[in-house]
Amino acid sequence: MDEIIKINDEYKNWIHNISDRYRSCQIKAAVRVNEEMLKFYWSLGRDMEKAKSSYDWGSHFIHRLARI
């Protein structure tokens, strides 16, 4: 049975190359997602800070926002 399935070096290299390319794409995708999430959270913080400034001290803006 082992003789039926012979894997030569060229095939091994091809499979290894595909694996490397796939992993590289996964990493690039994860980095891109993280970048977009950081942009979102940064803009959310900016928007919250701007909204908070229009409320009076003691209005519990953050607590009310958290309940939504």
PDB file with one MODEL, atoms N, CA, C and O in Angstrom:
MODEL        1
ATOM      1  N   MET A   1       0.815  -1.195   0.000  1.00  0.00           N
ATOM      2  CA  MET A   1       0.000   0.000   0.000  1.00  0.00           C
ATOM      3  C   MET A   1       0.857   1.257   0.000  1.00  0.00           C
ATOM      4  O   MET A   1       0.539   2.233  -0.679  1.00  0.00           O
ATOM      5  N   ASP A   2       1.956   1.229   0.773  1.00  0.00           N
ATOM      6  CA  ASP A   2       2.837   2.386   0.822  1.00  0.00           C
ATOM      7  C   ASP A   2       3.436   2.702  -0.540  1.00  0.00           C
ATOM      8  O   ASP A   2       3.735   3.857  -0.840  1.00  0.00           O
ATOM      9  N   GLU A   3       3.606   1.698  -1.343  1.00  0.00           N
ATOM     10  CA  GLU A   3       4.207   1.908  -2.655  1.00  0.00           C
ATOM     11  C   GLU A   3       3.237   2.561  -3.624  1.00  0.00           C
ATOM     12  O   GLU A   3       3.664   3.192  -4.591  1.00  0.00           O
ATOM     13  N   ILE A   4       1.933   2.420  -3.382  1.00  0.00           N
ATOM     14  CA  ILE A   4       0.940   3.021  -4.264  1.00  0.00           C
ATOM     15  C   ILE A   4       0.962   4.538  -4.112  1.00  0.00           C
ATOM     16  O   ILE A   4       0.881   5.272  -5.097  1.00  0.00           O
ATOM     17  N   ILE A   5       1.072   4.993  -2.883  1.00  0.00           N
ATOM     18  CA  ILE A   5       1.072   6.436  -2.616  1.00  0.00           C
ATOM     19  C   ILE A   5       2.509   6.875  -2.380  1.00  0.00           C
ATOM     20  O   ILE A   5       3.037   6.751  -1.275  1.00  0.00           O
ATOM     21  N   LYS A   6       3.120   7.380  -3.413  1.00  0.00           N
ATOM     22  CA  LYS A   6       4.481   7.895  -3.293  1.00  0.00           C
ATOM     23  C   LYS A   6       4.421   9.407  -3.447  1.00  0.00           C
ATOM     24  O   LYS A   6       3.889   9.938  -4.422  1.00  0.00           O
ATOM     25  N   ILE A   7       4.963  10.055  -2.487  1.00  0.00           N
ATOM     26  CA  ILE A   7       4.972  11.521  -2.518  1.00  0.00           C
ATOM     27  C   ILE A   7       6.407  11.965  -2.781  1.00  0.00           C
ATOM     28  O   ILE A   7       7.309  11.723  -1.979  1.00  0.00           O
ATOM     29  N   ASN A   8       6.592  12.610  -3.908  1.00  0.00           N
ATOM     30  CA  ASN A   8       7.943  13.078  -4.223  1.00  0.00           C
ATOM     31  C   ASN A   8       8.168  14.473  -3.631  1.00  0.00           C
ATOM     32  O   ASN A   8       7.241  15.106  -3.126  1.00  0.00           O
ATOM     33  N   ASP A   9       9.388  14.924  -3.703  1.00  0.00           N
ATOM     34  CA  ASP A   9       9.768  16.210  -3.104  1.00  0.00           C
ATOM     35  C   ASP A   9       9.052  17.380  -3.745  1.00  0.00           C
ATOM     36  O   ASP A   9       8.718  18.348  -3.062  1.00  0.00           O
ATOM     37  N   GLU A  10       8.810  17.310  -5.045  1.00  0.00           N
ATOM     38  CA  GLU A  10       8.129  18.402  -5.737  1.00  0.00           C
ATOM     39  C   GLU A  10       6.702  18.567  -5.196  1.00  0.00           C
ATOM     40  O   GLU A  10       6.244  19.687  -4.969  1.00  0.00           O
ATOM     41  N   TYR A  11       6.013  17.455  -4.994  1.00  0.00           N
ATOM     42  CA  TYR A  11       4.662  17.497  -4.444  1.00  0.00           C
ATOM     43  C   TYR A  11       4.674  18.027  -3.002  1.00  0.00           C
ATOM     44  O   TYR A  11       3.831  18.845  -2.633  1.00  0.00           O
ATOM     45  N   LYS A  12       5.613  17.567  -2.208  1.00  0.00           N
ATOM     46  CA  LYS A  12       5.729  18.057  -0.827  1.00  0.00           C
ATOM     47  C   LYS A  12       5.957  19.564  -0.799  1.00  0.00           C
ATOM     48  O   LYS A  12       5.349  20.275   0.002  1.00  0.00           O
ATOM     49  N   ASN A  13       6.823  20.042  -1.666  1.00  0.00           N
ATOM     50  CA  ASN A  13       7.102  21.483  -1.730  1.00  0.00           C
ATOM     51  C   ASN A  13       5.865  22.265  -2.156  1.00  0.00           C
ATOM     52  O   ASN A  13       5.594  23.349  -1.640  1.00  0.00           O
ATOM     53  N   TRP A  14       5.111  21.700  -3.112  1.00  0.00           N
ATOM     54  CA  TRP A  14       3.892  22.352  -3.589  1.00  0.00           C
ATOM     55  C   TRP A  14       2.876  22.471  -2.454  1.00  0.00           C
ATOM     56  O   TRP A  14       2.291  23.536  -2.260  1.00  0.00           O
ATOM     57  N   ILE A  15       2.663  21.394  -1.708  1.00  0.00           N
ATOM     58  CA  ILE A  15       1.735  21.405  -0.579  1.00  0.00           C
ATOM     59  C   ILE A  15       2.208  22.384   0.500  1.00  0.00           C
ATOM     60  O   ILE A  15       1.400  23.117   1.071  1.00  0.00           O
ATOM     61  N   HIS A  16       3.491  22.396   0.773  1.00  0.00           N
ATOM     62  CA  HIS A  16       4.060  23.308   1.764  1.00  0.00           C
ATOM     63  C   HIS A  16       3.846  24.761   1.327  1.00  0.00           C
ATOM     64  O   HIS A  16       3.514  25.617   2.147  1.00  0.00           O
ATOM     65  N   ASN A  17       4.036  25.031   0.050  1.00  0.00           N
ATOM     66  CA  ASN A  17       3.846  26.378  -0.490  1.00  0.00           C
ATOM     67  C   ASN A  17       2.386  26.816  -0.348  1.00  0.00           C
ATOM     68  O   ASN A  17       2.116  27.949   0.051  1.00  0.00           O
ATOM     69  N   ILE A  18       1.459  25.936  -0.667  1.00  0.00           N
ATOM     70  CA  ILE A  18       0.040  26.252  -0.513  1.00  0.00           C
ATOM     71  C   ILE A  18      -0.273  26.550   0.950  1.00  0.00           C
ATOM     72  O   ILE A  18      -0.975  27.514   1.254  1.00  0.00           O
ATOM     73  N   SER A  19       0.236  25.739   1.836  1.00  0.00           N
ATOM     74  CA  SER A  19       0.021  25.935   3.270  1.00  0.00           C
ATOM     75  C   SER A  19       0.561  27.283   3.730  1.00  0.00           C
ATOM     76  O   SER A  19      -0.101  27.992   4.487  1.00  0.00           O
ATOM     77  N   ASP A  20       1.750  27.635   3.281  1.00  0.00           N
ATOM     78  CA  ASP A  20       2.351  28.922   3.650  1.00  0.00           C
ATOM     79  C   ASP A  20       1.534  30.094   3.128  1.00  0.00           C
ATOM     80  O   ASP A  20       1.316  31.071   3.844  1.00  0.00           O
ATOM     81  N   ARG A  21       1.082  29.998   1.878  1.00  0.00           N
ATOM     82  CA  ARG A  21       0.284  31.075   1.284  1.00  0.00           C
ATOM     83  C   ARG A  21      -1.049  31.238   2.010  1.00  0.00           C
ATOM     84  O   ARG A  21      -1.511  32.355   2.241  1.00  0.00           O
ATOM     85  N   TYR A  22      -1.660  30.108   2.365  1.00  0.00           N
ATOM     86  CA  TYR A  22      -2.932  30.146   3.087  1.00  0.00           C
ATOM     87  C   TYR A  22      -2.757  30.815   4.446  1.00  0.00           C
ATOM     88  O   TYR A  22      -3.546  31.680   4.826  1.00  0.00           O
ATOM     89  N   ARG A  23      -1.733  30.414   5.165  1.00  0.00           N
ATOM     90  CA  ARG A  23      -1.461  30.989   6.489  1.00  0.00           C
ATOM     91  C   ARG A  23      -1.154  32.480   6.372  1.00  0.00           C
ATOM     92  O   ARG A  23      -1.592  33.267   7.211  1.00  0.00           O
ATOM     93  N   SER A  24      -0.421  32.867   5.364  1.00  0.00           N
ATOM     94  CA  SER A  24      -0.103  34.277   5.142  1.00  0.00           C
ATOM     95  C   SER A  24      -1.378  35.087   4.915  1.00  0.00           C
ATOM     96  O   SER A  24      -1.515  36.191   5.443  1.00  0.00           O
ATOM     97  N   CYS A  25      -2.302  34.545   4.137  1.00  0.00           N
ATOM     98  CA  CYS A  25      -3.571  35.236   3.890  1.00  0.00           C
ATOM     99  C   CYS A  25      -4.391  35.348   5.168  1.00  0.00           C
ATOM    100  O   CYS A  25      -5.032  36.371   5.406  1.00  0.00           O
ATOM    101  N   GLN A  26      -4.376  34.306   5.991  1.00  0.00           N
ATOM    102  CA  GLN A  26      -5.084  34.362   7.270  1.00  0.00           C
ATOM    103  C   GLN A  26      -4.532  35.477   8.153  1.00  0.00           C
ATOM    104  O   GLN A  26      -5.294  36.223   8.767  1.00  0.00           O
ATOM    105  N   ILE A  27      -3.231  35.586   8.213  1.00  0.00           N
ATOM    106  CA  ILE A  27      -2.597  36.611   9.047  1.00  0.00           C
ATOM    107  C   ILE A  27      -2.924  38.000   8.526  1.00  0.00           C
ATOM    108  O   ILE A  27      -3.246  38.899   9.303  1.00  0.00           O
ATOM    109  N   LYS A  28      -2.841  38.181   7.197  1.00  0.00           N
ATOM    110  CA  LYS A  28      -3.169  39.487   6.608  1.00  0.00           C
ATOM    111  C   LYS A  28      -4.616  39.864   6.891  1.00  0.00           C
ATOM    112  O   LYS A  28      -4.907  41.023   7.186  1.00  0.00           O
ATOM    113  N   ALA A  29      -5.515  38.905   6.805  1.00  0.00           N
ATOM    114  CA  ALA A  29      -6.928  39.171   7.071  1.00  0.00           C
ATOM    115  C   ALA A  29      -7.132  39.563   8.542  1.00  0.00           C
ATOM    116  O   ALA A  29      -7.874  40.499   8.839  1.00  0.00           O
ATOM    117  N   ALA A  30      -6.481  38.854   9.445  1.00  0.00           N
ATOM    118  CA  ALA A  30      -6.610  39.156  10.873  1.00  0.00           C
ATOM    119  C   ALA A  30      -6.067  40.548  11.182  1.00  0.00           C
ATOM    120  O   ALA A  30      -6.666  41.286  11.965  1.00  0.00           O
ATOM    121  N   VAL A  31      -4.956  40.908  10.583  1.00  0.00           N
ATOM    122  CA  VAL A  31      -4.370  42.240  10.795  1.00  0.00           C
ATOM    123  C   VAL A  31      -5.322  43.318  10.280  1.00  0.00           C
ATOM    124  O   VAL A  31      -5.509  44.349  10.926  1.00  0.00           O
ATOM    125  N   ARG A  32      -5.912  43.076   9.132  1.00  0.00           N
ATOM    126  CA  ARG A  32      -6.836  44.053   8.543  1.00  0.00           C
ATOM    127  C   ARG A  32      -8.083  44.229   9.427  1.00  0.00           C
ATOM    128  O   ARG A  32      -8.538  45.350   9.653  1.00  0.00           O
ATOM    129  N   VAL A  33      -8.622  43.115   9.918  1.00  0.00           N
ATOM    130  CA  VAL A  33      -9.787  43.183  10.796  1.00  0.00           C
ATOM    131  C   VAL A  33      -9.438  43.952  12.062  1.00  0.00           C
ATOM    132  O   VAL A  33     -10.202  44.815  12.494  1.00  0.00           O
ATOM    133  N   ASN A  34      -8.299  43.649  12.655  1.00  0.00           N
ATOM    134  CA  ASN A  34      -7.882  44.355  13.875  1.00  0.00           C
ATOM    135  C   ASN A  34      -7.712  45.838  13.616  1.00  0.00           C
ATOM    136  O   ASN A  34      -8.084  46.664  14.450  1.00  0.00           O
ATOM    137  N   GLU A  35      -7.150  46.182  12.464  1.00  0.00           N
ATOM    138  CA  GLU A  35      -6.963  47.598  12.108  1.00  0.00           C
ATOM    139  C   GLU A  35      -8.311  48.306  12.026  1.00  0.00           C
ATOM    140  O   GLU A  35      -8.465  49.410  12.548  1.00  0.00           O
ATOM    141  N   GLU A  36      -9.274  47.685  11.381  1.00  0.00           N
ATOM    142  CA  GLU A  36     -10.597  48.300  11.243  1.00  0.00           C
ATOM    143  C   GLU A  36     -11.302  48.408  12.591  1.00  0.00           C
ATOM    144  O   GLU A  36     -11.977  49.404  12.853  1.00  0.00           O
ATOM    145  N   MET A  37     -11.157  47.410  13.440  1.00  0.00           N
ATOM    146  CA  MET A  37     -11.781  47.464  14.767  1.00  0.00           C
ATOM    147  C   MET A  37     -11.153  48.571  15.612  1.00  0.00           C
ATOM    148  O   MET A  37     -11.858  49.273  16.337  1.00  0.00           O
ATOM    149  N   LEU A  38      -9.834  48.729  15.522  1.00  0.00           N
ATOM    150  CA  LEU A  38      -9.184  49.820  16.256  1.00  0.00           C
ATOM    151  C   LEU A  38      -9.679  51.175  15.775  1.00  0.00           C
ATOM    152  O   LEU A  38      -9.905  52.070  16.591  1.00  0.00           O
ATOM    153  N   LYS A  39      -9.852  51.345  14.474  1.00  0.00           N
ATOM    154  CA  LYS A  39     -10.391  52.601  13.937  1.00  0.00           C
ATOM    155  C   LYS A  39     -11.792  52.857  14.470  1.00  0.00           C
ATOM    156  O   LYS A  39     -12.132  53.978  14.850  1.00  0.00           O
ATOM    157  N   PHE A  40     -12.606  51.792  14.493  1.00  0.00           N
ATOM    158  CA  PHE A  40     -13.973  51.933  14.999  1.00  0.00           C
ATOM    159  C   PHE A  40     -13.977  52.351  16.464  1.00  0.00           C
ATOM    160  O   PHE A  40     -14.671  53.297  16.836  1.00  0.00           O
ATOM    161  N   TYR A  41     -13.203  51.650  17.302  1.00  0.00           N
ATOM    162  CA  TYR A  41     -13.189  51.961  18.730  1.00  0.00           C
ATOM    163  C   TYR A  41     -12.630  53.358  18.989  1.00  0.00           C
ATOM    164  O   TYR A  41     -13.090  54.049  19.898  1.00  0.00           O
ATOM    165  N   TRP A  42     -11.655  53.774  18.207  1.00  0.00           N
ATOM    166  CA  TRP A  42     -11.112  55.125  18.352  1.00  0.00           C
ATOM    167  C   TRP A  42     -12.193  56.158  18.038  1.00  0.00           C
ATOM    168  O   TRP A  42     -12.361  57.126  18.780  1.00  0.00           O
ATOM    169  N   SER A  43     -12.924  55.956  16.943  1.00  0.00           N
ATOM    170  CA  SER A  43     -13.970  56.912  16.574  1.00  0.00           C
ATOM    171  C   SER A  43     -15.129  56.851  17.566  1.00  0.00           C
ATOM    172  O   SER A  43     -15.743  57.878  17.854  1.00  0.00           O
ATOM    173  N   LEU A  44     -15.438  55.676  18.090  1.00  0.00           N
ATOM    174  CA  LEU A  44     -16.480  55.551  19.105  1.00  0.00           C
ATOM    175  C   LEU A  44     -16.108  56.334  20.361  1.00  0.00           C
ATOM    176  O   LEU A  44     -16.944  57.040  20.923  1.00  0.00           O
ATOM    177  N   GLY A  45     -14.871  56.213  20.796  1.00  0.00           N
ATOM    178  CA  GLY A  45     -14.412  56.977  21.960  1.00  0.00           C
ATOM    179  C   GLY A  45     -14.492  58.471  21.721  1.00  0.00           C
ATOM    180  O   GLY A  45     -14.895  59.232  22.601  1.00  0.00           O
ATOM    181  N   ARG A  46     -14.103  58.889  20.512  1.00  0.00           N
ATOM    182  CA  ARG A  46     -14.183  60.310  20.160  1.00  0.00           C
ATOM    183  C   ARG A  46     -15.631  60.786  20.195  1.00  0.00           C
ATOM    184  O   ARG A  46     -15.924  61.856  20.728  1.00  0.00           O
ATOM    185  N   ASP A  47     -16.541  59.984  19.621  1.00  0.00           N
ATOM    186  CA  ASP A  47     -17.962  60.348  19.601  1.00  0.00           C
ATOM    187  C   ASP A  47     -18.545  60.390  21.015  1.00  0.00           C
ATOM    188  O   ASP A  47     -19.339  61.273  21.339  1.00  0.00           O
ATOM    189  N   MET A  48     -18.151  59.440  21.844  1.00  0.00           N
ATOM    190  CA  MET A  48     -18.645  59.420  23.223  1.00  0.00           C
ATOM    191  C   MET A  48     -18.147  60.636  23.996  1.00  0.00           C
ATOM    192  O   MET A  48     -18.894  61.245  24.763  1.00  0.00           O
ATOM    193  N   GLU A  49     -16.895  60.977  23.790  1.00  0.00           N
ATOM    194  CA  GLU A  49     -16.341  62.141  24.478  1.00  0.00           C
ATOM    195  C   GLU A  49     -17.062  63.415  24.039  1.00  0.00           C
ATOM    196  O   GLU A  49     -17.355  64.284  24.861  1.00  0.00           O
ATOM    197  N   LYS A  50     -17.343  63.520  22.755  1.00  0.00           N
ATOM    198  CA  LYS A  50     -18.054  64.687  22.252  1.00  0.00           C
ATOM    199  C   LYS A  50     -19.472  64.738  22.833  1.00  0.00           C
ATOM    200  O   LYS A  50     -19.932  65.803  23.244  1.00  0.00           O
ATOM    201  N   ALA A  51     -20.159  63.603  22.868  1.00  0.00           N
ATOM    202  CA  ALA A  51     -21.522  63.561  23.404  1.00  0.00           C
ATOM    203  C   ALA A  51     -21.512  63.851  24.897  1.00  0.00           C
ATOM    204  O   ALA A  51     -22.397  64.544  25.399  1.00  0.00           O
ATOM    205  N   LYS A  52     -20.527  63.332  25.609  1.00  0.00           N
ATOM    206  CA  LYS A  52     -20.441  63.527  27.059  1.00  0.00           C
ATOM    207  C   LYS A  52     -20.285  65.002  27.407  1.00  0.00           C
ATOM    208  O   LYS A  52     -20.789  65.460  28.433  1.00  0.00           O
ATOM    209  N   SER A  53     -19.590  65.741  26.554  1.00  0.00           N
ATOM    210  CA  SER A  53     -19.337  67.153  26.859  1.00  0.00           C
ATOM    211  C   SER A  53     -20.622  67.981  26.827  1.00  0.00           C
ATOM    212  O   SER A  53     -20.663  69.073  27.393  1.00  0.00           O
ATOM    213  N   SER A  54     -21.659  67.480  26.179  1.00  0.00           N
ATOM    214  CA  SER A  54     -22.915  68.233  26.126  1.00  0.00           C
ATOM    215  C   SER A  54     -23.822  67.928  27.317  1.00  0.00           C
ATOM    216  O   SER A  54     -24.882  68.537  27.456  1.00  0.00           O
ATOM    217  N   TYR A  55     -23.418  66.996  28.173  1.00  0.00           N
ATOM    218  CA  TYR A  55     -24.197  66.668  29.364  1.00  0.00           C
ATOM    219  C   TYR A  55     -23.592  67.339  30.589  1.00  0.00           C
ATOM    220  O   TYR A  55     -22.392  67.607  30.635  1.00  0.00           O
ATOM    221  N   ASP A  56     -24.423  67.603  31.567  1.00  0.00           N
ATOM    222  CA  ASP A  56     -23.966  68.225  32.810  1.00  0.00           C
ATOM    223  C   ASP A  56     -23.217  67.207  33.663  1.00  0.00           C
ATOM    224  O   ASP A  56     -23.410  65.997  33.542  1.00  0.00           O
ATOM    225  N   TRP A  57     -22.361  67.738  34.526  1.00  0.00           N
ATOM    226  CA  TRP A  57     -21.642  66.896  35.478  1.00  0.00           C
ATOM    227  C   TRP A  57     -22.660  66.196  36.381  1.00  0.00           C
ATOM    228  O   TRP A  57     -23.593  66.825  36.879  1.00  0.00           O
ATOM    229  N   GLY A  58     -22.471  64.900  36.584  1.00  0.00           N
ATOM    230  CA  GLY A  58     -23.383  64.158  37.447  1.00  0.00           C
ATOM    231  C   GLY A  58     -24.588  63.576  36.717  1.00  0.00           C
ATOM    232  O   GLY A  58     -25.477  63.009  37.353  1.00  0.00           O
ATOM    233  N   SER A  59     -24.632  63.704  35.413  1.00  0.00           N
ATOM    234  CA  SER A  59     -25.779  63.194  34.649  1.00  0.00           C
ATOM    235  C   SER A  59     -25.679  61.693  34.389  1.00  0.00           C
ATOM    236  O   SER A  59     -26.603  61.090  33.842  1.00  0.00           O
ATOM    237  N   HIS A  60     -24.554  61.093  34.784  1.00  0.00           N
ATOM    238  CA  HIS A  60     -24.332  59.647  34.620  1.00  0.00           C
ATOM    239  C   HIS A  60     -24.433  59.210  33.159  1.00  0.00           C
ATOM    240  O   HIS A  60     -25.033  58.186  32.833  1.00  0.00           O
ATOM    241  N   PHE A  61     -23.838  60.004  32.312  1.00  0.00           N
ATOM    242  CA  PHE A  61     -23.883  59.724  30.865  1.00  0.00           C
ATOM    243  C   PHE A  61     -23.362  58.328  30.533  1.00  0.00           C
ATOM    244  O   PHE A  61     -24.021  57.578  29.811  1.00  0.00           O
ATOM    245  N   ILE A  62     -22.198  57.975  31.048  1.00  0.00           N
ATOM    246  CA  ILE A  62     -21.594  56.688  30.728  1.00  0.00           C
ATOM    247  C   ILE A  62     -22.457  55.538  31.262  1.00  0.00           C
ATOM    248  O   ILE A  62     -22.642  54.535  30.573  1.00  0.00           O
ATOM    249  N   HIS A  63     -22.979  55.674  32.472  1.00  0.00           N
ATOM    250  CA  HIS A  63     -23.826  54.622  33.041  1.00  0.00           C
ATOM    251  C   HIS A  63     -25.085  54.422  32.210  1.00  0.00           C
ATOM    252  O   HIS A  63     -25.496  53.289  31.960  1.00  0.00           O
ATOM    253  N   ARG A  64     -25.690  55.513  31.785  1.00  0.00           N
ATOM    254  CA  ARG A  64     -26.892  55.409  30.962  1.00  0.00           C
ATOM    255  C   ARG A  64     -26.566  54.811  29.609  1.00  0.00           C
ATOM    256  O   ARG A  64     -27.336  54.016  29.071  1.00  0.00           O
ATOM    257  N   LEU A  65     -25.442  55.187  29.068  1.00  0.00           N
ATOM    258  CA  LEU A  65     -25.033  54.636  27.775  1.00  0.00           C
ATOM    259  C   LEU A  65     -24.785  53.142  27.872  1.00  0.00           C
ATOM    260  O   LEU A  65     -25.116  52.398  26.949  1.00  0.00           O
ATOM    261  N   ALA A  66     -24.213  52.698  28.970  1.00  0.00           N
ATOM    262  CA  ALA A  66     -23.908  51.287  29.160  1.00  0.00           C
ATOM    263  C   ALA A  66     -25.173  50.434  29.263  1.00  0.00           C
ATOM    264  O   ALA A  66     -25.154  49.253  28.917  1.00  0.00           O
ATOM    265  N   ARG A  67     -26.254  51.016  29.729  1.00  0.00           N
ATOM    266  CA  ARG A  67     -27.504  50.266  29.878  1.00  0.00           C
ATOM    267  C   ARG A  67     -28.217  50.057  28.551  1.00  0.00           C
ATOM    268  O   ARG A  67     -29.085  49.189  28.450  1.00  0.00           O
ATOM    269  N   ILE A  68     -27.875  50.823  27.545  1.00  0.00           N
ATOM    270  CA  ILE A  68     -28.556  50.733  26.242  1.00  0.00           C
ATOM    271  C   ILE A  68     -28.211  49.425  25.579  1.00  0.00           C
ATOM    272  O   ILE A  68     -28.680  49.151  24.475  1.00  0.00           O
TER     273      ILE A  68
ENDMDL
END
